[in-house]
Amino acid sequence: MRLLLVEDDNHVAAALSAVLARHGFDVTHARSGEEALQALVPEVDCFGVVLLDLGLPDQDGYEVCGKIRKRTSTPVIMVTARSDVRSRIHGLNLGADDYVVKPYDTGELLARIHAVSRRTSHEDTSSGIETELRLGPVHIELPTRRVSVDGSVISLTRKEFDLLALLAQRPGVVFRREQIISEVWQTSWEGTGRTLEVHVASLRAKLRMPALIETVRGVGYRLVAPAG
């Protein structure tokens, strides 16, 4: 997922960008409100989430949020030291999707990013955008969470379906283990790695297609779209 980080402190931005990159995000850093608005051109907008610091050098962060919301529906998470309820309400009324107060836990920030991203994806699905995925004999219905192979319905657990749907939405793209764990299990706990391996093995067996999910040694997994 591409993410726009709007933060004027280069040291803070560098540290946060490194963490986000380890979890599979492609981060673009804007140092001012004007840079952020220039990056969010509607015709080419492809950011999944905007992380917006309110203490910007050229414009008030609230003002920037209002301008962002007028030109794009990209989810905005305000990141600020302003913890009073009135500030939070003001930010949400301007169109922010969430509000994180500094200092924050990295795991919480990641969970909030994925939460607003999932809400947006659900809204898109409800509007009729990408409700089904077809990969050879594999048919995935996102709204009903139904999976079939050659017409035969396959019974999957909730996490198995979430894992398959994540990989299937971008076939051929390698998902880092950390990114999968963060998006499917909403955690950064390393001990979940073994659980991921078990779920991948279970999917391969249930779908009777061991080559469908390829292990990229030392990195993660990708879905190899079958022919036919």
N, C-alpha and C positions, 0 to 999 in steps of 0.2 A: 504494500500500500504506500502511495506517495503521501507525504505529510508536510504541511507548511508550518514551520516554526518561526513565530514572530517574537523575537527577543533581542533587545539592544545590547545586552551584556555578552560579549563574545566568549568569555570563559564559561559562563553558564550554558550558552548555546552549544559549545563544543562538547561539554561533558554530557549534556542531555542527548545530543545528536548521536554520540557514540553508543549510549545505552539503547536508543531507539533502533539504531542500525543493527545492533546485535539481536534484536527481536524482529528483524526482517523489514523494517521501514526504510523507505527511500526519502531522506529528509532534505528539504530545501529551506535554507535559512534566510529570513528577511530581517534586517536590522532596524527597520522603521515602518511606520504605518504606510508610507508611500510605497516602499518596496513591496510590502505585502499586497497592496491593492494592484500594483503593476503585475504581480505574479498571478493574480486571480482574474485573468482575462476570461470572460465567459466562453469565448469561442474555443479556447484551448484548455480550459480548466479541467484538470484531471487529478486534483488532490482529494484524498479520502477524508482528511480531517485537518482543521487549522487549530494549532495551539497558539493562543493569543495572549501575550503578556500585556498588562494594562499600562505599565510604566514606560511608555515609548518616548523618544526624544523630540519627535516632530508633531505628534497628534495625541490626543487623549485616546486611550485604548477603547473606551466606550464608543467614541465617535467612529473609530476604525471598525468596530464590530457592526455598527449600524450601516456603514457603507458596504461592508462585506455582504451583509444580509440582503441589501438591495440588488446586488449583482449576481449572487450565487446562492444555492441551497446547501453548499458544502457545510458539514457540521463544524461548529466553532466551540472549542473548550477554552474558557478564560482561565489564565494561570496568573495568580496575583497574591500579594501579601494582604490585600484588603479583605478582612474576614468578617466584617459586620454584615448583618442580615440585609440592611438597606442596600449595600453595594451589590450583594448577590442578586437581590430582586431586580435591581436596575439592569444588571447585566443580562439576566434571563428575559426581561421585558424587551430588551433591544434585539433579541434573537439568538443569544448564546444558547447552545444545547446543554452545556454543563459548566461548572465553576469549580476550580481546584485551588485551594489556598496553600501558599508557601508557608513553611517547608512542607513538602508532601512526600509520601512514600512512593517510590518508583513503581512498585507493583500496583498500587492504587491507580496511579496515572495510566498505566498500561490497560488496566481493567476498564477505566472510564473511556479511553480511546476506542477500545473494541466494542464497548456498550453503545456508544453513539453511532459507531459504524454499523453495527448490527441493526439498530433502529432504522437507520437510513436505508439499508438493504431491504429490510422488511417492507418499508413504505414503497420502495421501487417494485418489489415483488407483488404487493397488493395492487399496484397500478398496472399490472400485466407485463412488466418488464422482466424478462428472463425467469419465467416460472418453471421451465423445464430444461434439463440438460440431457443431450443424447450423445453418447460416446460409443459408437459401434453398437453392440447388442445391449449396452447398459443404458437404461432410461431412469433418470432421476427427476422426480416431481418435488420441487422445493416447498410449495405451500402445504402439501399433504404429507411430506416426508416419506414418500413411497419410492422404493427402488425395485426395479425389475431387470432381469437378464433374459433376453430372448422371450419376453412376455411372461416369464415366471417371477412372481413377487418374492423378494428376498427379505427375510425378517432381520432387521438390524436394531441394535441398541441405539439410544439417543446419541451417545458419543461416537459410535461407529458411523452413524449417518452424518453427523457434523464434520467428522474427519473426511469422509468421502466427498461431501459437498464442497468443502474447502478446496481440496485438491482438484476436483472436477471442474471448478469454475475457471481454472487457469491450467489446462492440460499442457504438459511439457515444461512448465515452470517449476523450478526447484524451490520447495518451501523448507526453510531452515527448521530444525527440530524445535528451537526456542520459539519461533514464530507460531508453529503448529500448537505447541503446548499453551502458549499465551492465548491464542484465538479459540481453541477448542475447550481447554480446561480453565481458562482465565486465571492462570497462575504462572509464576516464573520459577517455581520450585523445581530444582534439578531432579529430585527423586521421581518426578512424573515421567521421566524418560523411559523407564521400564514399562510403564503403563501404555505409553505411545507404541512401543514395539509390539506389545500384546494385541493392541487394537488393530495395528496394521496386519499382523498375522491372521487375526480373526477375519478381517475384511477379505483378504486374499482367499481364505478357505471358504467363506460363505458365498462369495461371488464365483468361486471355482475358476478364478483367473489370477493365478499367482504372479503373472508378469504385468498386471494392470498397474500396480504400485511399485515403482522402482526405488530401491535404496541407493542414495547417492552418498557413498561412504565418507564419513567425517563431516557431512553437511546436513542432510535431511532426506526428504522424499519428494518424488514427483509422480504424477499420474501420466502413464503412457497411453494415449488414446488408441484403442484397438481398431482394427479395420473391420469394415462390414457393418 
